[in-house]
Amino acid sequence: MSSTIKVLFCAHDRPDYINGPNIWLRRLLPGLRERNMEGIVLFFPSGDPDRCETIRALRDDGFTCEVYRGRNYTEFRMRWIADMAKRHNPDVFVPNLDIPAYYASAWIRQAGIPTVGVLHSDDPFYRAIVDDFLRKPDPSPLSAVVCVSQFLEELCREAGAGKTDVRRIPYGVPVPEARARYRQQPFRLVYAGRLVEPQKRISDVAHALCRLTQEVAGTEAVLYGSGPSENQVRDIINRAGCTEKVRLGGLLGSGELLQQYNDAQVFVLLSDFEGLPIALMEAMACGLVPVCHAMRSGIPELLNDGVNGITVPDRGDGFIDAVRRLMESPDTWQRLSDAARAKVEQNYSVRSSTEKWAALLSDLAKGGLPKGRPVLPGELKLPHRHEAISEYQDKRWPGFYRYYRNRAGSVLKKLNARIP
């Protein structure tokens, strides 16, 4: 092993796309580089790679980013990943959130390269990763699994039953010098995240914010982000007649969001489930008071109700009452704001997160078997796709016969449509 530890990550990206896992990667890699670890990223983009924010940012920072340009079939992607592993000869491989990379991990680990899975959220997709790559196979294709929350750590320890190294490494966020201040007129609430259903319950969030601004004078709200439910959210705001009090702020990068946080008082998160929300942590670091729907993963270890934020049982009366209490009591808002900022500063710094990752990667690299080159068999026999994983995430090659039969059928269908 060379003195520099080389780590091969997988990631997804697309134009106008910002999410927690990519923000985490952009913060982690520079810290690893300072610790003599070289991060290389295999990207699977949707759309023009030159317009993908994370690819562009990492390349500008001097990181090697390999971009997959082949067919979107699991088997094709697995072989490309194996080829990239041969080319870069990493000391550790991190499939991250790419399903073909998890399948390829079995052969990469057999070649003596340790592999690390990452669980970013408590949702069906990541639970499928636990089922298919930690609970069922023996041996597991994963040398270790990193979980961002205590709940996910407990889930993995139960599933792994001691056969895989499970570690909890929360995300880290910067704590800026500037911070939010109490202001009653207007008393501003912020949501930042994907505009999607069902996880984020974004329609319910929009309804809740509209109702709040109608019932509690002096309140206003901004929703930052983008997603497939954006038009639906806009329609809800328009139908409620709240366009002057509730607005869409668009998709902003982390730096731009931090500036907006300093002009707000409350961060709103009313999801059904999360991992460890980076947007929430960034807001707390700025001194916003979080008002969150009660959920089992991530939130309980970040937020202590009545100490550094408020958890609410519903998106209706409970939410309205919580915001009203904060607005009417500057002392309560200030106490919770100070505690929220202190919580992140003491427990969720970028340095702390990076040091834990560096320790894990160093342990794995030093303890690995003599490295070889991963070789995939000529015929890949993969298990059935998990019901929680979409065809887009794990699209199987149908074989040449079925592929060309389907292509021919598609062409005939188009020709028949043109014949009068």
N, C-alpha and C positions, 0 to 999 in steps of 0.2 A: 504494500500500500504506500502511495506517495505521501509526502508530508501534508499536502493539501487534500482535504476530503472532498470528493466530488459527489454531488447529489443531483439526481435526475428526477425532476418533478413533472407531473402532467397537469394540464389546466385547460379550461374552455374560455372562449372569448367571442365577442361579436360587437359590431359597431353600436355606439350609444348604450353601452352595457357596463354597469358598475354593480358588483355584488360583494358580499362579505368575504368569501374565499379568495377573490382576486385582490381585495384590499389587504387581506392577511399576507398573501404571497409577496406583494409589493413592499410590505414592511419587513417581512422576515428575511428576504434574500440579502439586502444590504447589511443587516446585522450579522448574518452568517459569513458574508465576505470579510467583515472586520475580524472574524474569528478563524480565518484561514480555511474557509469552506466555500467551494465554488458551486453555485446553483445554476443548473441548466434546465430550461423548461421546454417540454414538448406541448405545443398548443394544437388544439382541435377547434378551429374557428368556424363560426357560422357567418358567412359574408366576407367582405374584403378584409384581409389581414392588416392592410395598411391603414384601415380606419378603426381598428380595434385598440381601445385605449390602453389596456394592460400590456399587450404586445409592444406597442409603440413606447410606452413608458419604460419598460424593462430594457428594451434595446437601447434607448437613449441613455440609460444608466450603465450600459456596457455589459449586460447579461446576454448570454447566448440563448436565443429563442428559435427552436426548430418548429416549422409550421407544416402540418399534415395537409396535403393537397390531393389525396387519393379518394377512392370511393368510400362512401360512408357505411361500410359493412364492418362488423365486429372483427371478423377473421382478417380482413385486409389491414385494419388498424393494429391488430395484435402483431402482425408480422412487421409492420413499420416500426412499432415500439421496440421489438426485439432487435431490429436492424440499428435503431438509434442507440440501444444499450450496447451493442457491439462497437459502434463507432465511438461513443464517448466513454465507455468502460467505467461506469460510475462505481463508487463505493457503497452507495445506498440508492434505492429506487423508491419513489413516493407516488403511487398511482393517484392519490388525492381523491378526485370525484369522477374519474373516468372508468366506466365499466369494462371496456376492452382492456384497459391497463391492469385492472384487477385480475382478469383472466390470464393475461400475459405474466403476471407476477409469479404464477406457479413455476414457470420455466426459468424466469429470472432468478428466483430464489434457489432453484435447483443448481443454477450455475454459480452459486456461492455469493450472490449479491443480496444483502438483506433488503427487505421490503417493508414499507410503512404505510398502512392505511390511515385515513383521516376522516373522522366523523364530525361534520360541521353543524348538523341540525338533528332534531328529533322529529323526523318526518318519514313517510313510508319508503322513500328512496334510500335513505341511510339505514333504515331498519332492514331493507333488503340486502344491503351490503353486509350487515352483521349476519344475516341468515345464510347467505350464499358463500361468504368468504371467511367467516369466523366460526359460526356455529356448526355447519354441516361438514366441511372437508376436514380430513385428518390424514396427513398433516395440513394445516392451514397454509395458503400461499403467502400469508403475512407473517413477518418476523415480529412486528409490533403494530399496535393501533394507538393513535393519538385521538383523544376525545376532548372537545372544547368545554364540556360541562360535567359536573359531578354525576348528574343523572345518566348521561351517556356512558360515563366511566363504569358505573354500576351495571348498566345493561351489557357492556362488553365483557366485564369480568365474569358475569354469569354465563354468557354465551361462549367465551373462550375457554373456560374451565381450566385455566392454568397453562394452556398450550401456547399462548401468545402473550407477549409483553404488552400490557395495557397501561397507558400513562395519560393523565389529565394535564393538558397544557392549554390554558385559556388563551384567547387572543390578547394582544396588548395594543393599547391606543396611546397617543400622545396627550399630555395635559398642557394646554396652552396657557400662557400668562393671562391673556384677556379672558374674561368670564361674564356670564349673564348677570344682570341686575334686576331686582324687583321693580316692576312697573305696573301700575293698575290700569292705566288708560293709554294704549290698549294693552290688555293682558293676552299675550300671544302664545298659542299652542302650535307645536310643530310635529308633523309626522314625516319620517324619512325612511324610504324603503321601496320595495317593489310594489307596484299597483296591481295586485293579483288576488284571485280567489283560489282555493279556499283558505290557505294558511293565514294570510294577512287579514282576512275578513274585511277587505278594503271598502266594500260597499257599506258594511255596518259602520266602519270608521267614518266614512263620509256622512252618513245619516246622523251619527252621534255628534259630529262637529257642527253640522248645520243646526241641529236641535239646540246645542249648547249656545251658539251665537244668537239664537232667537230668544232663548230663555234667560241668559245671563248677560246683561248689558255690559258693554266694554270689552267683550272677548272677541278674538279673531283667530283664524287658523290658516296654516299653509301646509300643503302636502307636497313634499319633494320626492321625486322619483318618476319612473316610467314603467309601463307594463301593459299587458293585454286588456286590463280593465280600466285604462285611462279614460276612454270615452264614456264608459258607464259612470265613472266617478264625476266627470264633468256634467253629465245629464242629471245626476242626483243633485248637484249643487245648483244647476240652473232651475230645475223644477221646484226646489225649495225656496228659490228667490234669494239665495245667499251669496251671490257673486261678489258683493262688496265686502263680505266678512270672511268668506272661505274661498281660497283660491289654490290653483295648482301652480307650484313653483318650478316645475321642470326637473330634469336630471342634472344634479350637481356633483362634482368631485368632492372628496373629503375636505380638502382645503377650503373650498367655497362654502361647504355646509357649515364648517366651524364658524365662519364669519356670520352666517345667518343665525346660528344657535345663540350667539352673543346678544342678539336682538329679540330673544324670546324668553319665556319663563317656564314653559312646561313641554316635556316630550311625551308624545302619546304612542303607546304600543298596545293594541287590543287584539293581537293574534291568538290563534288557537294553540300554536306550538312554535317553538324557536329552538335554536341551539344556544349560542351566546351572542346576542345581537350586537354587532360592532357599532351600528348607528346609535343604539341606546347607550353604549359605553362612551362613545364620543360626546354625546349630549350630556351625560353625567359629568364627564371631565370638564365640560364648559360651565357646569353649575346649574343646568336645567333640572327641574324636579321631574322625575319620571312618574307617569300615571299609567300603570300597566294592568292588563287583564291577567288574572291569576292563571298560571300554567306551570307544568311540572319540570320543564327543562330550562336551565340557564337563569331564568328570572329569580327563582328563590335564592340562589347564591349571590346574585348581584344586588337584589333589592330586599331590604328589610322593612316591611310595611310600618309606616309611621316613624321610621328612623331616618331613612335616606330616600324615601319615595312613598308612593301609595299604590297598593294593589286593589283592584276593584272587582266585584263579583260579576258584573254585567257591563254592557255597553249602553245602558240606559240611565236609570235614575242614579245608580251607584257611581257611574262616571261623572254625571252632571254635579252631584253633591261633592265629589272629591275636588273637582276643579273650583267649584264655588268656595269651598273652605280655604283653598290655597289663595285665591284671589282676595278674599276678605280678611286674611290674616298675614300681613307682611312678616311677622316674627316666625310663624310656622314655615312659610316659604323659605325664609333665609336659613333656618335651622336645617331643613331637609336639603336645601341646595348645598350648603357647606358639607354636609355628611355625604351627599352623592359624589361630590368632587373628591373628597378625601378617600372614599372607598376605591375609586378607580386609581388614584395616585398611589395608594399603598399596596394594592393587590393586582393591578392589571396594566402594568407598564409594558411598553414595547421591549425594554431591556430584559425584564424578567421572563417574558415569553420567549424571546430569542435565546436566552441562556439555557432554558429548559430544552428547547429544540436542539441546540448545539450539543448539550450533554447526551441526549438520546442518540443523535446521529454519530457522535464520537464513539459511544459505547458499541453501537451496532457495527460500525466500520472496523473497530479494533477486534471485535469478537467474531467476525465473519469467517467463513471457510475460504480456502484458496479460490480466487475468482477464475471462472472460465467464461465462455461466451454462450449466452442463451441460445438454444436451438429448438425451434418449434417443430413438431412432427409434420409430415406432409399433409396428413388429414387431421383436422382439429375437431375433436368430438367434445362439444360443449354441453353442459346441462341445459334443461329447459329454462327459458327466460323467466325470471321472477315476475309475478303478477304486478308488483309495484314498480317495475322498471319498464319504461315505455320502449316502443320499437325504435324511436329516435335515439335513445340512449344505448340500445343493444339490438341493432339491426343485423340479422343473420344473412349470410350469403346463401342464396337458394340453390346454388350449383349451376353449372353452365346450361344444362338442359332446361331447367325451370326458368332461369334468367332469360334465355333467348326466346323461350315460349311466351313468357309474359311480355317481352318487348314486342314480339310479333303480334300478340293479341291487342296490345295498345295501339300499334300502327293500323291494324285492320279496323279497329273501332273508330279511329280518326278518319280513315278513308270512307267508311260507311256513313259517317256523319256528314260528309261533303257531297255524297251522291243524292241527288234529288229523288 
